[in-house]
């Protein structure tokens, strides 16, 4: 019986089974691969793999075509297409084609199926370190051989660089990088007599919430906070704010104490005090005025600003006993997929180099809200003018010094799915916290046991 794509649990065990590889065959083979760079080194190629079907626009026929399966939709995908058109029109040898695959989860599933079918895109991107499972399967090509004085890891925000390396080589360059933010309806905060800069801690927000509840929202009390069913990323900041972590090195630590304290606090905030609820889409409820606040990515900023009929405020993620807690790095970078063509790999590197030019990085930032990840982009007139006109674009930049890589277990989608489910049980159902945390601990221990070797190698590099 064949495996349904929708049923795949994309942990290491499943990925290797789907690709028909044993742990020994796929286990970190990339560590010893020579670097790329137009040398034609065969270890960077994979015979039997070819480009997934795509259509080249008539005006670009005859060029080397590279295909990017993108996890972007809406205004973000439109901004990406504008950049690709700019690249395609800037030279006559390469055509870059972007195809939206929905979100990261959809891309993960579709790319796994593509590897199984051996018809792959040339470029993919996955959040933070979730690309590691594909590195383990030897699906990604190293990039170091392409770097020179004009384009290298040195041009990017350094908080995000290390997340693209493993085994002493680079497999990801930063592109659509972000931090989580606290979004709030500044108009309604002011109407309630609250500070227009918003809260800085959860305790402070809990003191403000009763005033927000007094306001009307379509015949119902304004809900202070909307949470979502997939809040793992934000939960990473919360557990850090409470002094805990999901894992330490290769040990799962969800049951160490702080997770219980944090989830118990949120359970009381939501179910006892009535200050929050779990929405199907927290950002949608925020943009439509149902909720006064929500979590969101910097990448939501452009779309939210265009959709909302009120003044949006943004603030650092809320702390517990002090403001400005650590936040996880977010978003994704760009990886080259191993297939049969060195020519296409080289063309991908030319596209990456183009996207790292300061003016192009600035264009992506201004069109989406993702960080101006190329350091020099922050000094462009366009970025400075935008921050002056809309300080929300400066909030994420100011928070970047607090950003760090998520706990190792959260590098794997199998773990993030379980963490989101555990949070949803408490946020949405008011489930018993001790039971939820104990069950989560066992599931995270399983993920860690599958990936212990690769985590050790990454932490040591």
C-alpha positions as CSV (number, residue, x, y, z in Angstrom):
1,X,0.0,0.0,0.0
2,X,1.4,3.4,-1.0
3,X,2.0,6.2,1.6
4,X,-0.3,9.1,1.3
5,X,1.6,12.4,1.2
6,X,-0.8,13.9,3.7
7,X,-0.1,11.1,6.2
8,X,3.7,11.6,6.2
9,X,5.2,12.4,9.6
10,X,8.3,14.2,8.4
11,X,10.8,13.1,11.0
12,X,14.1,11.6,10.1
13,X,12.9,8.0,10.2
14,X,10.1,8.7,7.8
15,X,12.2,10.8,5.4
16,X,14.8,8.1,5.1
17,X,12.2,5.4,4.6
18,X,10.4,7.5,1.9
19,X,13.7,8.1,0.1
20,X,14.6,4.4,0.3
21,X,17.8,5.1,2.3
22,X,19.0,3.5,5.4
23,X,20.5,5.6,8.2
24,X,24.0,4.5,7.2
25,X,23.5,5.5,3.6
26,X,22.1,8.9,4.2
27,X,23.5,9.7,7.6
28,X,25.5,12.9,7.1
29,X,27.0,11.9,3.8
30,X,27.2,15.6,3.0
31,X,29.8,16.2,5.7
32,X,32.6,15.0,3.4
33,X,31.4,16.4,0.1
34,X,33.7,18.8,-1.8
35,X,32.4,22.3,-2.1
36,X,30.6,23.6,-5.1
37,X,31.7,26.5,-7.3
38,X,31.5,25.6,-10.9
39,X,34.3,23.0,-10.6
40,X,32.0,20.2,-11.7
41,X,32.8,18.1,-8.6
42,X,30.6,15.1,-9.0
43,X,29.8,14.7,-5.3
44,X,27.7,17.8,-5.6
45,X,25.5,16.2,-8.3
46,X,23.0,13.4,-8.1
47,X,22.6,11.2,-11.1
48,X,19.0,10.1,-11.7
49,X,17.6,13.3,-10.3
50,X,16.2,15.9,-12.7
51,X,14.3,19.2,-12.6
52,X,10.6,19.1,-11.7
53,X,8.4,20.1,-14.6
54,X,8.0,23.9,-15.1
55,X,7.1,26.4,-17.8
56,X,9.6,28.9,-19.1
57,X,7.9,32.2,-20.3
58,X,8.4,32.7,-24.0
59,X,10.5,35.8,-23.6
60,X,13.1,33.8,-21.6
61,X,13.4,30.7,-23.8
62,X,16.9,29.4,-24.4
63,X,18.2,30.4,-21.0
64,X,19.3,28.1,-18.1
65,X,16.1,27.8,-16.0
66,X,16.2,27.4,-12.3
67,X,13.1,26.5,-10.3
68,X,12.3,27.8,-6.8
69,X,9.6,26.1,-4.8
70,X,8.6,29.0,-2.5
71,X,6.8,28.8,0.8
72,X,5.2,32.3,0.2
73,X,1.7,33.4,-0.7
74,X,-0.1,36.8,-1.1
75,X,2.0,39.9,-1.0
76,X,5.1,38.1,-0.1
77,X,4.9,35.9,-3.2
78,X,4.2,39.0,-5.3
79,X,7.3,40.7,-3.8
80,X,9.3,37.6,-4.7
81,X,8.0,37.5,-8.3
82,X,9.0,41.2,-8.7
83,X,12.5,40.4,-7.6
84,X,12.8,37.5,-9.9
85,X,11.5,39.6,-12.8
86,X,14.2,42.1,-12.0
87,X,16.8,39.4,-12.0
88,X,15.6,37.9,-15.3
89,X,15.6,41.3,-17.0
90,X,19.1,42.2,-15.6
91,X,20.9,39.5,-17.7
92,X,20.3,37.2,-20.6
93,X,21.6,33.8,-19.5
94,X,19.4,32.6,-16.6
95,X,15.7,32.6,-15.9
96,X,14.5,32.2,-12.3
97,X,11.0,30.8,-11.9
98,X,9.2,30.9,-8.6
99,X,6.2,28.6,-7.9
100,X,4.3,29.0,-4.7
101,X,3.8,25.8,-2.7
102,X,1.7,27.3,0.1
103,X,3.5,27.4,3.4
104,X,6.5,25.6,4.9
105,X,4.6,22.5,5.9
106,X,3.2,22.1,2.4
107,X,6.7,22.6,0.9
108,X,8.2,20.1,3.3
109,X,5.7,17.4,2.2
110,X,5.9,18.2,-1.5
111,X,9.7,18.3,-1.5
112,X,9.8,14.9,0.3
113,X,7.6,13.5,-2.5
114,X,9.7,15.2,-5.2
115,X,12.8,13.5,-3.8
116,X,11.0,10.2,-3.8
117,X,10.0,10.8,-7.5
118,X,13.5,12.1,-8.3
119,X,12.1,15.2,-10.0
120,X,13.1,18.2,-7.8
121,X,13.2,22.0,-7.8
122,X,16.6,23.7,-7.9
123,X,16.0,25.9,-4.9
124,X,14.1,25.3,-1.6
125,X,13.9,27.0,1.8
126,X,12.8,25.7,5.2
127,X,12.5,27.6,8.5
128,X,15.5,28.0,10.8
129,X,17.3,24.6,11.0
130,X,14.5,22.4,9.6
131,X,16.6,21.9,6.5
132,X,18.8,19.5,8.5
133,X,16.6,16.5,7.8
134,X,17.3,17.1,4.0
135,X,21.0,17.6,4.6
136,X,21.0,14.2,6.4
137,X,19.5,12.7,3.3
138,X,22.2,14.3,1.1
139,X,19.7,16.3,-0.8
140,X,21.4,19.8,-0.6
141,X,24.6,21.1,-2.2
142,X,27.3,23.1,-0.3
143,X,27.7,26.7,-1.2
144,X,31.1,27.8,0.1
145,X,32.9,27.4,-3.2
146,X,30.8,30.2,-4.6
147,X,31.8,32.8,-2.0
148,X,34.3,35.6,-2.8
149,X,35.1,39.1,-1.6
150,X,31.8,40.5,-2.9
151,X,29.4,37.8,-1.7
152,X,29.9,35.6,1.3
153,X,28.4,35.0,4.7
154,X,30.0,38.3,5.9
155,X,27.3,40.4,4.1
156,X,24.5,39.0,6.2
157,X,23.2,39.7,9.8
158,X,25.5,37.4,11.8
159,X,22.7,36.2,14.1
160,X,21.3,34.2,11.2
161,X,24.5,32.9,9.5
162,X,25.4,30.0,11.7
163,X,22.0,28.4,11.2
164,X,22.9,27.7,7.6
165,X,26.0,25.6,8.4
166,X,26.6,22.0,9.2
167,X,29.7,19.7,9.2
168,X,31.9,22.8,8.5
169,X,30.1,23.7,5.3
170,X,27.3,26.2,4.3
171,X,24.1,24.8,2.9
172,X,21.8,27.8,3.5
173,X,22.2,31.5,2.9
174,X,19.8,33.9,4.7
175,X,17.0,35.4,2.8
176,X,13.5,35.6,4.3
177,X,14.6,36.0,7.9
178,X,12.4,37.4,10.7
179,X,11.7,37.6,14.4
180,X,8.3,37.1,16.1
181,X,6.6,40.3,17.2
182,X,3.7,41.3,19.5
183,X,1.1,43.0,17.3
184,X,-1.6,45.2,18.9
185,X,-4.4,47.5,17.8
186,X,-3.0,50.9,18.8
187,X,-6.3,52.6,18.0
188,X,-8.2,50.5,20.5
189,X,-5.4,50.7,23.1
190,X,-5.6,54.5,23.0
191,X,-9.4,54.3,23.1
192,X,-9.2,52.2,26.3
193,X,-6.9,54.8,27.8
194,X,-3.9,52.4,27.6
195,X,-0.3,53.4,26.6
196,X,0.1,53.5,22.9
197,X,3.4,51.7,23.0
198,X,1.7,48.6,24.3
199,X,2.8,46.2,27.1
200,X,6.3,44.8,27.7
201,X,5.4,41.8,29.9
202,X,2.6,39.4,30.2
203,X,1.8,40.6,33.7
204,X,1.5,44.1,32.4
205,X,-0.8,43.0,29.6
206,X,-3.0,41.1,32.1
207,X,-3.4,44.4,33.9
208,X,-4.5,46.1,30.7
209,X,-6.8,43.4,29.5
210,X,-9.9,44.4,31.6
211,X,-9.9,47.8,30.0
212,X,-9.9,46.2,26.5
213,X,-12.8,43.9,27.4
214,X,-14.9,47.0,28.1
215,X,-14.8,48.0,24.4
216,X,-17.3,46.8,21.8
217,X,-16.2,44.7,18.8
218,X,-19.3,44.1,16.6
219,X,-21.7,43.6,19.4
220,X,-19.3,41.5,21.5
221,X,-16.6,42.5,24.0
222,X,-13.2,43.1,22.4
223,X,-11.1,40.1,23.0
224,X,-7.6,41.2,24.4
225,X,-5.5,38.4,22.8
226,X,-5.9,35.8,20.0
227,X,-3.6,32.8,20.0
228,X,-3.3,30.3,17.1
229,X,-3.1,26.5,16.7
230,X,0.5,26.6,15.4
231,X,2.2,28.8,17.9
232,X,5.4,26.8,18.5
233,X,7.6,29.6,17.3
234,X,6.1,32.1,19.8
235,X,6.1,29.4,22.5
236,X,9.9,29.2,22.2
237,X,10.2,32.8,23.3
238,X,7.6,32.2,26.1
239,X,9.5,29.2,27.6
240,X,12.7,31.2,27.5
241,X,11.0,34.1,29.2
242,X,10.0,31.8,32.0
243,X,13.6,30.5,32.3
244,X,13.2,27.2,30.6
245,X,13.9,25.5,27.3
246,X,12.6,22.6,25.2
247,X,15.9,20.9,25.0
248,X,19.5,21.3,26.1
249,X,22.2,19.9,23.7
250,X,20.7,16.4,23.0
251,X,18.5,16.1,26.1
252,X,14.8,17.0,26.0
253,X,13.9,19.2,29.0
254,X,10.2,20.1,28.5
255,X,9.4,18.6,31.9
256,X,12.1,20.5,33.8
257,X,9.6,23.0,35.4
258,X,9.4,26.3,33.6
259,X,7.2,24.9,30.8
260,X,4.6,23.9,33.4
261,X,4.8,27.4,35.0
262,X,4.4,29.2,31.7
263,X,1.5,27.0,30.4
264,X,-0.3,27.2,33.8
265,X,0.0,31.0,33.6
266,X,-1.4,31.0,30.1
267,X,-4.2,28.6,31.0
268,X,-5.3,31.0,33.8
269,X,-5.0,34.1,31.4
270,X,-7.2,32.4,28.8
271,X,-9.6,30.2,30.7
272,X,-9.9,31.7,34.2
273,X,-9.6,35.4,33.4
274,X,-11.0,35.3,29.9
275,X,-8.3,37.5,28.4
276,X,-7.4,35.3,25.5
277,X,-8.7,32.5,23.2
278,X,-7.4,30.3,20.4
279,X,-8.5,31.4,17.0
280,X,-8.4,29.5,13.7
281,X,-6.2,32.3,12.4
282,X,-5.0,34.7,15.1
283,X,-3.7,37.2,12.6
284,X,-7.0,37.3,10.7
285,X,-8.9,38.0,13.9
286,X,-6.4,40.7,14.7
287,X,-6.6,42.4,11.3
288,X,-10.4,42.3,11.3
289,X,-10.6,43.9,14.8
290,X,-12.0,40.9,16.7
291,X,-8.9,40.7,18.9
292,X,-6.9,43.6,20.2
293,X,-3.5,41.8,20.0
294,X,-1.9,38.8,18.3
295,X,1.5,37.3,17.7
296,X,3.0,37.6,14.2
297,X,6.1,37.5,12.2
298,X,7.9,40.6,10.8
299,X,6.9,39.0,7.5
300,X,3.3,39.7,8.3
301,X,3.9,43.5,8.6
302,X,3.3,44.6,5.1
303,X,0.2,42.5,4.6
304,X,-1.3,43.4,8.0
305,X,-0.7,47.1,7.5
306,X,-2.5,47.0,4.1
307,X,-5.4,44.9,5.5
308,X,-6.1,46.6,8.9
309,X,-8.5,49.5,9.1
310,X,-6.7,50.8,12.3
311,X,-3.3,51.9,13.5
312,X,-1.1,48.9,14.1
313,X,1.4,48.9,16.9
314,X,4.3,46.4,17.2
315,X,6.4,45.6,20.2
316,X,9.1,43.2,21.3
317,X,7.8,39.7,22.4
318,X,6.4,40.0,25.9
319,X,8.6,39.0,28.9
320,X,7.6,37.4,32.1
321,X,9.4,39.0,35.0
322,X,11.3,41.4,32.8
323,X,10.9,42.9,29.4
324,X,12.7,42.0,26.1
325,X,13.2,38.3,26.5
326,X,15.2,36.2,24.0
327,X,13.4,35.5,20.8
328,X,13.9,32.7,18.3
329,X,15.3,33.5,14.9
330,X,12.7,33.0,12.2
331,X,12.0,32.7,8.6
332,X,14.2,30.8,6.1
333,X,17.2,30.9,3.8
334,X,18.0,29.6,0.4
335,X,19.4,26.1,-0.4
336,X,20.4,24.5,-3.7
337,X,19.0,21.0,-4.4
338,X,21.4,18.3,-5.6
339,X,20.4,17.1,-9.1
340,X,22.1,16.2,-12.3
341,X,23.1,19.7,-13.5
342,X,26.1,21.7,-12.4
343,X,25.0,24.4,-14.8
344,X,21.7,24.9,-12.8
345,X,23.6,24.9,-9.5
346,X,25.9,27.6,-10.8
347,X,22.9,29.6,-12.0
348,X,21.2,29.3,-8.6
349,X,24.4,30.8,-7.0
350,X,24.1,33.8,-9.4
351,X,20.6,34.3,-8.3
352,X,21.6,34.2,-4.6
353,X,24.3,36.7,-5.3
354,X,21.8,39.0,-6.9
355,X,19.3,38.8,-4.0
356,X,22.2,39.7,-1.6
357,X,22.8,43.0,-3.3
358,X,21.8,45.7,-0.8
359,X,19.2,47.4,-2.9
360,X,17.6,44.0,-3.7
361,X,17.6,43.0,-0.1
362,X,16.0,46.3,0.8
363,X,13.3,45.8,-1.9
364,X,12.4,42.4,-0.4
365,X,12.3,43.9,3.2
366,X,10.1,46.8,2.2
367,X,7.8,44.6,0.1
368,X,7.2,42.0,2.9
369,X,8.4,43.0,6.3
370,X,11.1,40.4,6.4
371,X,14.4,41.7,7.9
372,X,16.8,43.6,5.6
373,X,19.0,40.6,6.2
374,X,22.0,42.0,4.2
375,X,23.6,44.4,6.6
376,X,24.3,47.1,4.0
377,X,20.6,47.1,3.1
378,X,19.9,48.8,6.4
379,X,21.9,51.8,5.3
380,X,20.0,52.4,2.1
381,X,17.9,55.5,1.8
382,X,14.8,53.5,1.1
383,X,15.0,51.5,4.4
384,X,15.8,54.5,6.5
385,X,12.9,56.5,5.0
386,X,10.5,53.6,5.6
387,X,11.6,53.3,9.3
388,X,11.1,57.0,9.7
389,X,7.7,56.9,8.1
390,X,6.5,53.7,9.9
391,X,8.4,52.9,13.1
392,X,6.9,49.3,13.0
393,X,9.6,48.5,10.4
394,X,12.2,49.4,13.0
395,X,10.8,47.2,15.8
396,X,12.2,44.0,14.5
397,X,15.6,45.6,13.8
398,X,15.7,46.8,17.4
399,X,14.8,43.3,18.6
400,X,17.4,41.4,16.5
401,X,20.1,41.6,19.2
402,X,17.7,39.4,21.3
403,X,17.4,36.8,18.6
404,X,19.0,33.4,18.8
405,X,18.6,29.9,17.4
406,X,15.7,27.8,18.7
407,X,16.4,24.9,21.1
408,X,17.8,21.9,19.1
409,X,14.7,19.7,19.3
410,X,12.8,22.5,17.6
411,X,15.0,22.1,14.5
412,X,12.8,19.2,13.5
413,X,9.3,19.5,12.2
414,X,8.2,16.4,14.0
415,X,9.0,18.2,17.3
416,X,7.4,21.5,16.3
417,X,4.1,19.7,15.4
418,X,4.0,18.1,18.9
419,X,4.8,21.4,20.7
420,X,2.1,23.2,18.8
421,X,-0.4,20.4,19.6
422,X,0.6,20.5,23.3
423,X,0.1,24.3,23.4
424,X,-3.2,24.0,21.6
425,X,-4.4,21.5,24.2
426,X,-3.8,24.0,27.0
427,X,-4.7,27.2,25.1
428,X,-7.8,25.8,23.3
429,X,-9.1,23.0,25.6
430,X,-7.8,24.0,29.0
431,X,-6.2,20.6,29.4
432,X,-4.3,19.5,32.5
433,X,-0.9,21.0,32.2
434,X,1.0,18.3,34.0
435,X,-0.4,15.6,31.8
436,X,0.2,17.6,28.6
437,X,3.9,18.4,29.5
438,X,4.6,14.8,30.5
439,X,3.2,13.5,27.2
440,X,5.2,16.1,25.3
441,X,8.4,15.2,27.1
442,X,8.1,11.6,25.9
443,X,7.5,12.7,22.3
444,X,10.4,15.1,22.3
445,X,12.7,12.4,23.7
446,X,11.8,10.3,20.7
447,X,12.7,13.1,18.3
448,X,16.0,13.7,20.0
449,X,16.9,10.0,19.9
450,X,16.4,9.9,16.2
451,X,18.5,13.0,15.6
452,X,21.1,12.8,18.4
453,X,24.1,12.2,16.1
454,X,23.3,15.1,13.7
455,X,22.6,17.5,16.6
456,X,26.0,16.6,18.1
457,X,27.8,17.2,14.9
458,X,26.0,20.5,14.3
459,X,26.7,21.8,17.8
460,X,30.3,20.8,17.5
461,X,30.9,22.6,14.2
